[in-house]
Amino acid sequence: MNNQLELKVLAVRDGAASCRVLGTGEKIILIMSSYQLFKIVPGEVATIEVKRQWEFGSNMYVSGNLIDHRIDIPALDLVPLKLEQFDYWDPREVFEEERDENDEIVEEEDEYYKAIIKADRRPSYEMEQVVPGDTDLDADGPILDAIYYKDIGEIGMGEDILMDEIYEEFRCLDAHAHLGNFSFDRWPKKALLHYEVGMRIGELSLPKKFSGVLLWGHIDNRPFLRCMHGYGLCLWKLERFKEAEKIFERMLWLNPTDNQGVRFIIYPVRDKKPWSDEY
């Protein structure tokens, strides 16, 4: 038996993680210490030093030690989420020219928005959203159910719902985003991983040098934008200022109407001011 395995992590729960063996796709349940399991998130590839492997019932199990874990989205072999194109977005229709008391045009002073306006019209898109089990129009749906349990203090139940979503469909970006939200206050390094997995999966849909916009007003773009926003906030919180600024600048280009308030935080980030929830 090879003493190492590379596993695609599907879901992480108390005491165990549901996985697939990289390359073969075989389902396997990983048993490790809670400390080691806490380090990995769904969508990562975990390298395990195998101590024991066995079968019980219809399930295969493996126990061992975590050697490494990494985000390797191509290894997940996913079909990119679809992009639907809409009309062109025109910045001059959104950012109306202001005039002073002499009826002269007041030039935009914000350097980011000056560049966005100068870039002129760009195509607008909506990214496909997938939420397994969200078929009952009269129900809140699994994502809102998970948030409800978190809000009443049953965070474990909420996390289990989100893990179930990702187990069924890696491309459920909202589940990655909200798992990040659940960890953000206490464990920003772990939240960062959740957000990054969701963001990188969404990026599979974007061509290189993508120049379009993903407006918040097209609601299916929101899970991807939530992942990006959370990722940027974690970078800021961890004082990775340059990376955070780059993410927030990209968000302004993708969603110039800025429903998430990036324009209010990008300058403190650029000035390397410590993270604060007061911004």
Secondary structure, 3 states (H helix, E strand, C coil): CCCEEEEEEEEEECCEEEEEECCCCCEEEEECCHHHHCCCCCCEEEEEEEEEEEEECCEEEEEEEEEEEEECHHHHCCCCCCEEEEEEECHHHHCCCEECCCCCEECCCCHHHHHHHHCCCEEEEEECCCCCCCCCCCCCCHHHHHHHHHHCCCHHHHHHHHHHHHHHCCCCHHHHHHHHHHHHCCCHHHHHHHHHHHHHHHHCCCCCCCCCECCCCCHHHHHHHHHHHHHHHHHHHCCCHHHHHHHHHHHHHHCCCCCCCHHHCHHHHHCCCCCCCCC
